């Protein structure tokens, strides 16, 4: 998976840190606010190939652009009880072992 920040997005992150007067340490908080949802979505979807962050994402007016690889398959299965479960694939560690 590739994570890409457009130049304008990086400048907007720096602007936010300056605006909040939080300096370099505050960059982490700004980045976490942008990436929190992505950190949950991406690991659970193997079809996501690339995530692109724009100025709008930093400013909260857009969502990150997700680029999918159509050749990959999402192996999640919807059970009749409404829960989602990923089947064990050959060579994978069972969920109970992790």
N, C-alpha and C positions, 0 to 999 in steps of 0.2 A: 504494500500500500504506500502510495506517495502522498505526502502532505506538502502543498504549495501555498506560499503566501505571496500575493501580488505586492509589488513595490509600494503601491499606495496603501495597502493594508498595513505593512510594516511601519510606514510613516504615521498612520492613524494610531497604531499601538503606542508609538513614541509620543505622539501628541497627547494621548490620554494620560500617560505617565507624567508628562510635564504639567498638564492641566490639573491633575490631582496632587501635584507636588509630592510624588511618592518615589521618584528616582528609579534607579535600576532594580532595586528589590521589588518595587511595585509592579514591574513588568510581569512578574510571575502571576500576580493576581489578575492582571488584565488578560494575559494569555489563558489562564484557567477559565475565566468567564467566557471566552470565545470557544474554547475547546471542550468544555465539560460534556456537552451532549454528544460530541463526536467520539469522545473516549468511551462512551457506552455503546454507540451505534456501530462503529467500525469493527470492533472485534467480533461482534455477533453476526456480521454479514460478510462472508468471504467473497461476495461478488463485487464489493467496493474496491476499485482499483486506485482511485485518486480522489483527494479532497482538496478543493481550492478555496482559499480564504481571500475575500475581497475587502475593500474599505467598508462596504455596506455591512459585512459580517461584524467588523470591529465596532461599527456605530450602532449595530443592533437593528438595522433596517432590512437585512437580507440574511438568509440561511446559507451556510457553506454549500458550494456546488459539489455534488457527489457524482463521480464518473464510475460507471459500472462496467465490468468485463462480462459480456454476454456469454463467454465460453465457460465461465465458472458457474457452478451450481450451488445454490443454497440448500443444504441438507436438513434444514429445520423441518420438523413435522408438527402439524397442528393435531393435538389429541382431542378426543371427543369431550373431555372435561374442560377444554378451552386453554389448557396449558401448552406451551411450546417445548419440544424436546428435540435435541439433536441426537440422531442415532450414532452408535459407535461405528467408526470406519476402521478398516484394517490398518493396523499400525498406530492407532490412536489410543490414548490413555482413557480408560473408563472414567466417567464423571465421579464415581464413588471413590476413585483412587486419588483424586486431586484435592 
